[in-house]
Amino acid sequence: MVSQDLSVEISRLSRQIGIQIGLLISRKGTVEYVIAGTAGGISIPEPHRRRTHPGRLAGLRLIHTHLSGEELSSEDLTDLAKLRLDMVYALEVRENGDPGLAYGACLVPADDGAVVWQTLDPVPTHRIDIPFETFIADLEDRITRTQAAFSAGANEDRAILVAVVPSLSEDARIALLEFQSLAKSAGITVMDTVVQRRPKPDPRYVAGKGKVVDIYTRALALDANLIIFDHELSPSQARSIADLVNVRVLDRTQLILDIFARRAKTREGKIQVELAQLRYNMPRLVGKNPSLSRLAGGIGTRGPGESKLEIDRRRAKDRMTRLEKDAAAISKKRRLTRQRRGRGNVPVISIIGYTNTGKSTLLNTLTKSSVLTADMPFATLDPSSKRLRFPREVEAVVTDTVGFIRDLPADLRVAFMATLEELEDANLLLEVIDVADPDMEYRMKAVDEILKGLALESKPRLKVFNKADRCARDFAQDVARRYGGVAVSALDRSTLAPLIERMESFFLGAPGPS
């Protein structure tokens, strides 16, 4: 691993000149790099040749000195994971220049197929006795076999989720579960979730610089290629964190935008999502931004002397202008449609509610239609309107809307304003609530806050407690009575009779819901 003579030589030299000294040694025992650092650390160059096989390590081991008697640092473990080193050893240098204890670590395969590290018991340098070649061959074999077992069906994106909360409250727990659900809905494999308690987010790094470094180290160890914050990062925060880590960094808004982009099927929905993405990215457009590469223009889009940044900004602005015109046309068309409905005295019922409560399923069952449904957040993004004829020949238009979610990104709210305008002209709002959700009241509160933000809190509303088939019948009925609502199972049309009766009575002038 490292000879006693070499340990003595670099320890005495390190003490003499007062800086850390590092060596990168090949498996043949050749010193490939000599690194002169500072008293507090060293900076390791990335090897010119990297071994690309997923189960293979770099073929290099790091030996370096520590002048203050400290153990392996987080930087040591970060370098171990990032560079996939065979092993790392930190040599304690005593005041007289002699080597003391040696602190070692190596990578090991984890249960989920990723690679993490284990630290070795500290020993005097003359007692380091590891059959290195056999040890490394066995380690690479175990890593290869473990990764192969978990590679089948693995998603491309592997993420560490980060939440910064003032306290570990019940609301924080619910928000964290929702954050994890959003990540999975986006097709992301969640490798780990980190919760950082802070009275308020750090103005530069959100979780604090030291914590971000720890998270990055964890990401390297787990082979994660994403760090996602449950917090909207300001442009300056995004840049500061990106400068500190070498993996992609996203925030909650970008995650939701990605889900919306996946779900949008109609031209209208795609326009709204792209507009929201551009509004979000514009203040963050600094230097090269691969996220806007798809906005390439044609001949005449590049002026003489323009920087790449200026070109990207101009292209984005031009694209936004075109999309805003398209969105305005959509809004006008919707307005005309609503006016025709008004002239025809056709009442409008808008289905609202938290995402993934069964709104589209209810629309399908009520109107015998076939809007796409799925058990995931934002399964349906594009609004749908269907005709409903009541038993007493009263006819209404029932409109499905985008699911609500806490802290709905402002850019999305603006982009989907044309859709949300439907709610303004609705005669009745059907608020669909998952009665089997243990966090039902939390989500009801979030819906109330969103409606208040849209100035729709006074709109007539009927609470529909869906998924009554997933809990005790008496429980669902009791909850519905408590809130003056109706308990149903959107999958079973026979349970909808009380709901249909309440809606029909509302439009015939009978006392409606409060």
Buried (B, 14 or more C-beta within 10 A) or exposed (E): BBEEEBBBEBBBBBBEEEBBBBBBBBBEEEEBBEBEBEEEBBEBEEBEEEBEEBBBBBBBBBBBBBBEEEEBBEBBBBBBBBBBBBBBBBBBBBEEEBBBBBBBBBBBBBEBBBBBBEBBEBBEBEEBEBEBEEBBEEBBEEBBEBBEEBEEEEEEBBBBBBBBBEEEEEBBBBBBEBBBBBBBBBEBBBBBBBBBEBEEBBEBBBBBBEBBBBBBBBBBBBBBBBBBBBBBBBBEBBBBBBEBBEBBBBBBBBBBBBBBBBBBEEEBBBBBBBBBBBBBBBEBBBEEBEEBEEBEEEEEEBEEEEEEEEBBBBBBEEBBEEBBEBBEEBBEEBEEBBEEBEEEEBBBBBBBBBBBBBBBBBBBBBBEBEBEBEEBBBBBBBBBBBEBEBEEEBEBBBBBBBBBBBBBBEBBBBBBEBBBBBBEBBBBBBBBBBBBBEBBEBBBEBBEBBBEEBEBEEBEBBBBBBBBBEBEEEBBBEBBEEBEBBBBBBBEBEBBEBBBBBBBBBBEEEEBBE
